[in-house]
Amino acid sequence: DKYVSTADIQMDMLNLQFENESIDELNSSHNLEHFTNKELDTLLNEAYRVLKFNGIFNIEVPDFNYIIKKWISSSEDERWNEHPEHMIFGLQDNPGEFHKTAFTKERIVKLLNKHGFTVDKVVNIWSHEQECLLIKAVKKNILDDSIFVIDCFPNNQHKYNMLINQINKLKKYNVPIFITTHYKEINSEIYN
C-alpha cells in the first residue's frame, strides 16, 4: 500500500516495480475506486503487463448500484452523517482515501476486457459494510506458435486508424503479426 507505512511493500499501482509477466496473481481490495478514469487505464495496463499468461487478477470494489439505492433510501441526516457519504466519496481521513470513480458489473467487465483480460466471474458480496463486486479476471494465454495475419487496405484515415488500433491490441500478446496490403504507401514505422 502506497499510503500505509506498515504495509509489506509500499508501491504505486500506476508503476508496479515488477518485471513483465512475473506475477501469478494480483489481489486488489477496495483500491480501484481511488483512481481517476485516466489512471485506471494505466493501472490496468500495469496489471496486465506484470501478470504471467493465465495469471489471475482478483478485484473487489464497491457496487455503485447498491450505493445509489442506499443513498436514495436514506434520510438526509443519514446520508451526510453515516455510511452512505463514505460509500460515495471515501473516508477522506488520510491521503489516498478519496473515491474518484465508481463501478457497476457492466463497467468493470468492459474495462477489464478493454485491457486484454477475460472476466471469469463477477459476484456480489458483502464487505466493508456494503454490497461489493468480487471479480476474477484472467490474462489469457495465446498459443506460442500463434501468428496474426491482418489483410488490409488502409487507403483512408479511418482504415489506417483501424489498422493501428488492431496492431496495438495485438502487441500486448507479444506474438508475430503479419500484415499484407495492396496499398503501396503504408508506413513501416507502425510495426515498431
C-alpha positions, -999 to 999 in steps of 0.1 A, spaced: 0 0 0 14 34 -10 0 53 20 3 28 48 37 27 65 32 -8 80 25 -23 46 47 -52 35 55 -33 3 49 4 -5 44 8 -42 25 29 -66 -1 8 -85 4 30 -115 41 20 -117 44 -16 -105 81 -24 -97 79 -60 -111 93 -75 -143 70 -82 -173 50 -114 -169 65 -122 -134 34 -124 -112 10 -153 -109 -18 -135 -90 -27 -99 -81 -53 -90 -54 -69 -56 -53 -94 -50 -25 -111 -16 -25 -83 2 -45 -96 9 -80 -122 34 -69 -94 56 -56 -81 63 -91 -92 86 -119 -105 71 -151 -72 80 -168 -52 65 -140 -74 33 -143 -62 28 -178 -25 30 -166 -32 7 -136 -49 -20 -157 -22 -18 -183 4 -23 -155 -16 -52 -140 -17 -68 -175 20 -62 -180 32 -79 -148 9 -108 -148 20 -141 -164 -2 -155 -190 -31 -173 -173 -24 -151 -143 -53 -141 -121 -64 -106 -111 -88 -107 -82 -106 -74 -76 -131 -62 -50 -148 -28 -55 -180 -12 -41 -211 -19 -62 -223 16 -73 -258 4 -80 -261 -6 -43 -246 27 -32 -271 47 -52 -300 27 -38 -287 32 -3 -283 69 -8 -318 73 -22 -334 53 5 -316 71 34 -328 102 51 -310 135 46 -293 132 80 -283 95 74 -268 105 40 -244 130 55 -237 117 89 -235 80 84 -221 54 59 -237 65 26 -215 96 23 -183 74 28 -195 49 3 -196 76 -24 -167 98 -15 -144 76 6 -134 81 42 -111 111 34 -92 107 67 -58 101 50 -42 106 16 -55 81 -9 -89 77 9 -108 96 -17 -131 79 -42 -126 92 -77 -147 67 -98 -173 40 -93 -182 6 -108 -211 -15 -118 -208 -51 -130 -211 -39 -166 -185 -12 -163 -158 -33 -146 -162 -61 -172 -159 -36 -201 -128 -20 -186 -111 -53 -180 -119 -66 -215 -106 -33 -230 -72 -40 -213 -69 -76 -225 -84 -95 -196 -110 -122 -197 -135 -120 -169 -142 -154 -154 -165 -144 -126 -183 -113 -111 -204 -119 -80 -219 -96 -53 -205 -100 -18 -210 -81 15 -178 -63 26 -169 -30 42 -205 -27 54 -218 -25 18 -225 -46 -12 -194 -51 -34 -184 -67 -66 -158 -95 -65 -142 -101 -99 -119 -128 -111 -101 -117 -143 -75 -137 -162 -47 -128 -186 -54 -155 -211 -25 -172 -229 -22 -174 -266 -6 -205 -282 31 -200 -285 30 -207 -322 3 -182 -329 7 -156 -357 -18 -129 -365 -25 -121 -401 -40 -87 -410 -52 -82 -446 -58 -45 -450 -61 -17 -475 -56 14 -454 -63 39 -482 -80 64 -459 -75 77 -424 -104 57 -409 -90 24 -422 -55 34 -412 -67 41 -377 -84 7 -376 -52 -10 -386 -32 9 -359 -57 0 -332 -56 -37 -342 -18 -37 -341 -18 -20 -307 -42 -46 -293 -21 -75 -307 12 -60 -293 0 -70 -258 3 -107 -268 39 -104 -280 33 -126 -310 43 -122 -346 20 -100 -367 20 -104 -405 4 -75 -424 -5 -79 -460 -17 -50 -481 -21 -38 -517 -16 -2 -506 19 10 -516 21 40 -492 18 22 -458 43 35 -433 66 8 -420 71 26 -386 37 14 -375 51 -21 -369 76 -10 -342 
